[in-house]
Amino acid sequence: MTSDLRRFVVAKIHSVPMLEALLLLRSRDDGWATGELAARLYLPESRVRQLLGELCHERLATMDGDRARYAPTSADVEQIVDALAATYSRHVVAVTELIHSGVGRQARDFADAFVLRRDE
């Protein structure tokens, strides 16, 4: 796994279900309805809406009503997501461990501490 791919996973992918949702969105140009994703991911629709919110926040997806679509912001992001899909298909455990690593979570929490919020 390249260092760019590792950085992307640590910065953008918060959970395995988030990764699975991203890869499903990537698989279909016309996108997915929330209910369809919930059925495919074996998750409640409320959790899928949360995951889609995270993907939109990370600028990896867009929502149009109840329909979500994969929306990489650049060719570079699209390439790294393609590499992530290929790596995940061959090295599930390594990618999963990276997502679950405390280092990734701590780095994300540290970065989030510097995000200005409207209510502050």
C-alpha positions as CSV (number, residue, x, y, z in Angstrom):
1,M,0.0,0.0,0.0
2,T,1.5,3.3,-1.0
3,S,2.0,6.2,1.4
4,D,-0.5,8.3,-0.5
5,L,-3.1,5.6,-0.2
6,R,-2.4,5.3,3.5
7,R,-2.8,9.0,4.1
8,F,-6.0,9.0,2.1
9,V,-7.5,6.2,4.2
10,V,-6.4,7.8,7.5
11,A,-7.7,11.2,6.5
12,K,-11.0,10.3,4.7
13,I,-12.2,6.9,5.6
14,H,-13.7,6.7,9.1
15,S,-15.0,3.1,9.1
16,V,-15.2,0.0,7.1
17,P,-19.0,0.6,6.4
18,M,-18.0,4.0,5.1
19,L,-15.5,2.4,2.7
20,E,-18.0,-0.2,1.6
21,A,-20.6,2.5,0.9
22,L,-18.0,4.5,-1.1
23,L,-17.1,1.4,-3.2
24,L,-20.8,0.7,-3.8
25,L,-21.4,4.3,-4.9
26,R,-18.4,4.0,-7.2
27,S,-19.8,0.9,-8.8
28,R,-22.9,2.5,-10.3
29,D,-23.0,5.8,-12.3
30,D,-26.7,6.4,-11.6
31,G,-26.1,6.2,-7.9
32,W,-28.0,4.5,-5.1
33,A,-31.1,5.2,-3.1
34,T,-30.5,5.2,0.6
35,G,-32.8,2.1,1.0
36,E,-30.8,0.2,-1.6
37,L,-27.5,0.9,0.1
38,A,-29.0,0.0,3.5
39,A,-30.1,-3.4,2.1
40,R,-26.7,-4.0,0.4
41,L,-24.7,-3.0,3.5
42,Y,-27.0,-4.8,6.0
43,L,-27.4,-1.5,7.9
44,P,-30.3,0.6,9.1
45,E,-31.2,3.5,6.8
46,S,-30.4,5.9,9.6
47,R,-26.8,4.6,9.7
48,V,-26.5,4.7,5.9
49,R,-27.7,8.4,5.9
50,Q,-24.9,9.1,8.5
51,L,-22.3,7.3,6.3
52,L,-23.5,9.3,3.3
53,G,-23.2,12.5,5.2
54,E,-19.6,11.6,6.1
55,L,-18.9,10.8,2.4
56,C,-20.4,14.1,1.4
57,H,-18.4,16.0,4.1
58,E,-15.2,14.4,2.8
59,R,-16.3,15.5,-0.8
60,L,-16.4,11.9,-2.1
61,A,-20.2,11.8,-2.8
62,T,-23.1,14.0,-3.4
63,M,-26.8,13.6,-2.5
64,D,-29.7,14.5,-4.8
65,G,-32.8,13.9,-2.6
66,D,-32.6,10.3,-1.5
67,R,-30.1,9.3,-4.1
68,A,-26.3,9.3,-3.5
69,R,-23.7,9.4,-6.2
70,Y,-19.9,8.9,-6.2
71,A,-18.4,12.3,-6.8
72,P,-14.6,12.5,-6.6
73,T,-13.4,16.1,-6.7
74,S,-10.5,15.5,-9.0
75,A,-8.8,12.9,-11.2
76,D,-6.3,12.4,-8.5
77,V,-9.0,11.5,-5.9
78,E,-10.6,9.2,-8.5
79,Q,-7.2,7.5,-9.0
80,I,-6.6,7.0,-5.3
81,V,-10.1,5.6,-4.8
82,D,-9.5,3.2,-7.7
83,A,-6.3,2.2,-6.0
84,L,-8.1,1.8,-2.7
85,A,-10.7,-0.5,-4.3
86,A,-8.0,-2.6,-5.9
87,T,-6.0,-2.8,-2.7
88,Y,-9.1,-3.6,-0.6
89,S,-10.1,-6.4,-2.9
90,R,-6.7,-8.1,-2.4
91,H,-5.7,-6.9,1.2
92,V,-8.9,-6.7,3.2
93,V,-7.2,-7.2,6.5
94,A,-4.5,-4.6,6.0
95,V,-7.0,-2.0,4.9
96,T,-9.4,-2.8,7.7
97,E,-6.6,-2.6,10.3
98,L,-5.5,0.7,8.9
99,I,-9.0,2.1,9.2
100,H,-9.3,0.8,12.8
101,S,-5.9,1.9,13.8
102,G,-5.8,4.4,16.7
103,V,-3.2,6.5,14.9
104,G,-5.6,7.3,12.1
105,R,-8.4,8.1,14.5
106,Q,-6.1,10.3,16.6
107,A,-4.8,12.1,13.6
108,R,-8.3,12.8,12.4
109,D,-9.4,14.0,15.8
110,F,-6.4,16.3,16.0
111,A,-7.2,17.8,12.6
112,D,-10.9,18.2,13.5
113,A,-9.9,20.2,16.6
114,F,-8.8,23.0,14.2
115,V,-12.0,23.1,12.2
116,L,-14.0,26.2,12.9
117,R,-17.7,25.6,13.6
118,R,-20.5,28.1,13.3
119,D,-21.6,27.7,16.9
120,E,-18.2,28.6,18.3
